[in-house]
Amino acid sequence: MSTQERQDFIVKSFTDNYSDLIAADPNAWRGKFRKMAETPFAFYRGSAALFYADISQDQDPFLNEKTSRVWIQGDLHAENFGTYMNSKGILVFDVNDFDEAYVAPFNWDVKRFCASLALIGYQKALSDAEIREVVAQGARSYAQQIARFAKGGDHNFALTLDNTKGPLRQVLYSARQLTRVGLLEMETDIVDGDRRFKNNKMITPVDETMRKKVEAALLEYYNTIPNRKRRSKLTYEIKDVALRRGLGIGSAGLKIYSILIEGENQALENDLVISMKIARPSAAESYINDEDAKKYFISAGHRTSVSQRALQANADPFLGYTTLDGNSMFVTEISPYTADLEWDDINDMDDIMEVVDYLGRCVAKIHCCSDDDSDQTLINYSIEDAINGVLDGKETEYVNYMTDFGEQYAAKVRQDHRIFVDAFRNHLIGGL
C-alpha cells in the first residue's frame, strides 16, 4: 500500500465511524485530533477503529470457534488501567473504561495491549531488545495467569494494597487518599443549604425541559440495575442535573449528563454523582460477523453495561443503561476513588517489567472473571479453558508471536502517526 493509499485508508477509518460526531461538534474533534497529533501513542489511543480494520485481516494461529468469541475490553492499551472501589468496598487496580467492549477474538485485546507496550517503550527511548523484553513480559504474564485460572486457582484474584508493590501500589495508595467530599467539592457548591453543580467551562446547568427528560431516563435506568445491587429509593433522589461535554481523546463531542443524587442518607458528604453518557457502537463491532451478538444487544448502552459486568468482578452497583432523546445512554457512578496508571515517572527497567507483569495478569482476569450479577447468555463455555486450550504447551510460541506483532504494529503506528498529522494539518479530514 502506497503512502497515499494508507493516508486515504486512515482518513476513511475516521469518517466512516465518526462523521456524525465530527459534524455535530467539529471544534471538539479538532481538539481531539490535535491531542492525537502530539505523539504516536496518543494517535494510537484515538484510532481503535483503524486498529481493528488492520487486525481483522490477520491469520491468527491461536483463534478457533471459541477463542474467537470472548468478551474483550475493546480498547486495551497500557493507559486504560487504574483503580476503582469494588462493590465489596475494596480498592482494586484493574482494567478500566469499557466503552468499546464486545464479543470478539481474545487476541484482539492482547495484541492492542502488546502494541501499546512497544509504543511506550519507544517513547521512553528503550533499545529494541528492551522493548521486545517488555512486550514479551506482558504476553507471558497473560498466558501464565490464564493457565492459573484454567487449573482452578486464583478465582478471587484481584490486585490490591495487600498483594502489590512498586509503582502500581503507589497508584492504589493515591486512590486511597481520595475522598467523596473531595470529589463533591470539586464538582459542586453548597447553595441554600444543599449541593448544586458548579457552573463553569466544564459543566453547565440544564433547563427544566431537559431535566425532566433526564429524570424520565433515570426511571428507565433503575430497572436495568440487578436486583441485588439496587439501593433504597432515597439513594436515587435527584438533587441536580448538569451537562458536561466530553473533551478527552475518547469522548470528543459526546454529551455527558452529570446527575447529583442523595446517596444513602441526607448528609451532604454522602451525595453521589452519576454519569449518563451517550453510548456508541464498539470500534470492534464493524469487523465482527456475529449474528447472535447483534441480536442480543438491545442498544449500545445495553452492550456496554452487560459487557462491563462480564469483564469486571464486583462491578459498579450503579452500572446500567437507558435512552434519552432517542440516544442510547450508558450510566455509571463517577467514583471518587479513581487513580489512573501514569507512565511518565515509570522509567527504571525493573519497575517497567514489574508493572507490565501486573498488567498482563489484569488482562487475563477480565477475560476470565465476571461480576456475580453478570447475566449474559452469549457465551456459555469456560473462557479460561478455551484460551488455555490454545496456549497450553505453546507459551514460548505465543510469547514470540505476540512480541513480533507488538513490535511490528508499533512501527506501523509510528508511520501512520506521521501520515495522519499530514492529513489533519492539510485539511484532508472531512467536516473539520
Buried (B, 14 or more C-beta within 10 A) or exposed (E): EEEEEBBBBBBBBBEEBBEEBBEBBBEBBBBBBEBBBEBBBBBBBBBBBBBBBBBBEBEBEBBEEBBBBBBBBBBBBBBBBBBBBBBEEEBBBBBBBBBBBBBBBBBBBBBBBBBBBBBBBBBBEBEEEBBBBBBBBBBBBBBBBBBBBBEEEBEEBBBBBEEBEBBBBBBBBBBBEBEBEEBBBEBBEEEEEBBBBBEEEEBEBBEEEBBEBBEEBBEBBBEBBBEEBBBEEEBBEBBBBBBBBBBEBBBBBBBBBBBBBBBEEEEBEBBBBBBBBBBBBBBBBBBBEBEEBEEBBEBBBBBBBBBBBBBBBBBBBBBBBBBBEEBBBBBBBBBBBBBBBEBEEBEEEEBBBBBBBBBBBBBBBBBBBBBEBBEBEBBEEBBBBBBBBBBBEBBEEBBBBBBBBBBEBBBBBBEBBBBBBEBBEEEBBEBB
